[in-house]
Amino acid sequence: MKVNWFVVALLSAIGLSFIYPEASRSNWLESVINYGIGLIFFFYGLKLPFQTLKKGLQNTRLHILIQSFTFLVFPLLVLAFHPLLKGTDFEVYWFGFFFLACLPSTVSSSVVMVSLARGNVPAAIFNASISGIIGVFVTPLWINLFLTNSAQGISFNEVIVKLVVQILLPLCLGFLIQQSVKKKIAPYLHYLPLFDKTIITLLVYQSFGTSYLAGVFDSVTIPELAIIMLLVLLLFFVIYFSLGALGRSLNFAIKDQITARFCGSKKSLVHGSAMAKIIFSSSPLLGLWLLPLMIYHISQLIIVAYIADKQMTSKS
């Protein structure tokens, strides 16, 4: 398996935020991140393949299974543990898990992994793309259950407006003009993932730097961090194997089973970081709430890449 330089960059950003957190409060960084988030989703719109999306739309049962797990099963599973942790010191960690559970699926990595494992690629593209659009509305709807206490009183309507303006509108604009600029931008499309990862790395640095300056991580112990990592892995495997079992019981084709497991078990760091920035603004707890998502993102990349590689090798 190759070195994933994005993971290295994310870990480096966290380390740098610990060593030099002061720059996380600079106005220039705030501006770069805010404009960068809009451009990320504008570029997503430019890349959305209309014909592939249209083809992937046909497999209704598969789409319902994936989106149900992404936006219903995932959040409800984590929500079930809230009564046990409410009012305890671990409630703040639980909220990070709940935010993770409410997020949409990844786009590029889901499609790449499904392709490697010889799954249903058109269905993967459709589900990954539509998941991000659904998440603009469904994610804050779930988070709104705890928004007053956790996001310093930001109203649900204000969150929706910000998400639509900064995420959905740029995405739709990119999608609408893609045909007219397709030939002109084609030679530069391979640079876009680098731009996405740069903005997300800056956002991670800012979030963790703000939390370090506020002393949020002072109380996080090594055993607590280890427990968070174990729970993240447990959450991933429960969802992954549940999707596999349901896919088999519903008599899905092998390609569709692969797509269901890979798309339904993944969560988007891009959407998560952007949404956290908008929903929670400059809350000092932002870094702590992003911690489960960071661990989950790194874990899902490594685990799913390993599984996809094994499946590709076994079919060769």
RABEL-V510581 format. One record per backbone hydrogen bond with DSSP energy under -1.0 kcal/mol. NH is the residue of the N-H (numbers start at 1). CO is the residue of the C=O. If there is no record, write none. Layout:
nh = [NH NH]
co = [CO CO]
This chain:
nh = [8 9 10 11 12 13 14 15 16 17 18 19 20 24 25 26 30 31 32 33 34 35 36 37 38 39 40 41 42 43 44 45 46 47 48 53 54 55 56 57 58 60 63 64 65 66 67 68 69 70 71 72 73 74 76 77 78 79 80 81 82 85 86 88 91 94 95 96 97 98 99 100 101 102 103 111 112 113 114 115 116 117 118 119 120 121 124 125 126 127 128 129 130 131 132 133 134 135 137 138 139 142 143 144 145 146 150 151 159 160 161 162 163 164 165 166 167 168 169 171 172 173 174 175 176 177 181 182 185 186 188 191 192 195 196 197 198 199 200 201 202 203 204 205 206 207 208 209 210 211 212 213 214 215 216 218 220 225 226 227 228 229 230 231 232 233 234 235 236 237 238 239 240 241 242 243 244 245 246 247 248 249 250 251 252 257 258 259 260 261 262 263 264 268 272 273 274 275 276 277 278 279 280 283 286 289 290 294 295 296 297 298 299 300 301 302 303 304 305 306 307 308 309 310 311 312 313 314 315]
co = [4 5 6 7 8 9 10 11 12 13 14 15 16 21 22 23 26 27 28 29 30 31 32 33 34 35 36 37 38 39 40 41 42 43 44 49 50 51 52 53 55 58 59 60 61 62 63 64 65 66 67 68 68 69 72 73 74 75 76 78 79 81 82 85 88 90 91 92 93 94 95 96 97 98 100 107 108 109 110 111 112 113 115 114 255 119 120 121 122 123 124 125 126 127 128 129 130 131 134 134 135 138 139 140 142 143 146 147 155 156 157 158 159 160 161 162 163 163 164 167 168 169 170 171 172 173 177 178 181 182 185 188 189 191 192 193 194 195 196 197 198 199 200 201 202 203 204 205 206 207 208 209 210 212 211 215 217 221 222 223 224 225 226 227 228 229 230 231 232 233 234 235 236 237 238 239 240 241 242 243 244 245 246 248 247 253 254 255 256 257 258 259 260 104 268 269 270 271 272 273 274 275 276 280 283 285 286 290 291 292 293 294 295 296 297 298 299 300 301 302 303 304 305 306 307 308 309 310 311]
